[in-house]
Amino acid sequence: MKLILLIGLITISSFGFSQSVEGIWQTFNDETNKVESDVKVYIKNGKLYGKIVKMYDATEAELNAKCTNCTGAKKNQPIMGMVFINGLHENDGKWEKDGGLLHPETGKVYDAAIWLENDNKLAVRGYLGWLYETKYWKRK
């Protein structure tokens, strides 16, 4: 009887510890499937943000690259450390915002949706009208 109670408590308590989107996530090159970068995803004042904190196999020029195609305050700012996921709102486990995702290499801004596929897999989707592309990141 005690064993059944213990198993029940463990099962119930595991539901309360589901993972958050917050953390360090690894991005991958579409062609080689090699790790490209680490992105820190965090919640601040109830909104979701993300920035590049590490680039793998990057040249000195890539590490020091600036967002020359960006507009506004981000124009000519360093890509490394730049917040490119901007102020997404949570809605039923999915984080979304029109214009919430910046592509630092091109300066283009996309509508965004981000959600957990599972505890270690994050779906990051950028929309341009009805067209979209989804990338999957892995928890570090």
N, C-alpha and C positions, 0 to 999 in steps of 0.2 A: 504494500500500500504506500509506504514512504517513497519507494522507487518511482511509482506512477506519479505521485505528487511532485517529486523532484523533476521528472521529465516534463511534466506539464508546465511547471514554473519556468524551466529553461526555455521551452518553446515559446511561451507567452512573452518572456522578457526579450527574446531575440527580435520580436516584431518592433519593439520600441527603440531599437538601435540601428535603424536603417541609415544608410550613408547619406551624406549631403553632397551637393555639387561642389562645395568648397574643397580646395586642396590644390596640389600640384598635379597637372595633367601633361602627358607627353603627346606631342603631335607627330605625325608621320608623313614622309614623302610619298605621294601617290604612286610614283613609278618604282621606287626602290624599296618601299616599306621600311626605310631606316628612320630612326628617331631624328626629328628636325629640331624640336625645341621643347622646353618646359614652360608651361603657362600656369601662372598662379591665378586661380579663380576664387573670388572672395565676395562676401556679402557685406555691404556697408549701408547703414540706414535703410535696411530692408530691400536694397536693390543689388543686383548682381553685376560684378565687374571682373575683368580679366586683363592680365598683362604678361608679356614675355619676360621671363626671368633668366633663361639660359638658352643659348643656341649651340647646337652640336655641329661639329665639322664645318664651322663657319670661318671664312677668311677674315682678316683684320678689317677689310673694307666692309664686309657684311655686318660685323660686330659694331662698327661705327656708323652704319648707314642711317640716313635721316629720311623722314617721310616728305620727300620733295613734292609728291603729287597730292598731299593732303591739303585741306583748306582750313581756314580759321586758325585757332590756337595751336593746332597740331602741325601746321605747316613748318617744315624744316626742323622738326623735333626728332630726337633719336628714336629709332624703332625699338631698340632694346629698352625695356622698362615702360614703354608706352602703353597706356590703358586703351585697348582696342575693343573690348567688350564693355559697353557703356550703359549702365543703369537699367538693366532688364528687370521687369516685374514678374513675380511668381504668380502663376495661375494654375491651380490643380497639379502641381508637380512639374510644370513646364515654365521656363523663364522666357519671356518674350518682350520685344520692343521694336517698333518701326524705327529704322535707322540706328539700331543698337550695335551693329557689328561693322568695324572698320577693317579694311584690308590694307595694312600699312605699306605694302609694296606698290599698290596701285592708287591708293588714296580713295578708292571707292567705298561708299557706305551702303550697307545692306540691312534689310529688315532681318531680325534674328529670332531664333527659337533654340533653346538649349534644354536638354533633359537627360536624366540618367537612364541608360538602357539597362544597366545593372550596377552594382556597387563599384565596379572597376572600369566601366565603359560609359563615356559621355558622348552624347550626340550633339553636334554643333551644326545648325542649319542656317545658311544665309539665303535670303529671298531677294529676287529682283523681279517684281511683279509676280506672275504666277510661276516663274522659273525658280528652281532652288537647287542647292547642292548641300549634301550632308557629309560632314567629316566625323570620324569617330576617334576620340582621344582615349588614351589609357591612363588610369590612375598610377602615379609613380609611387 
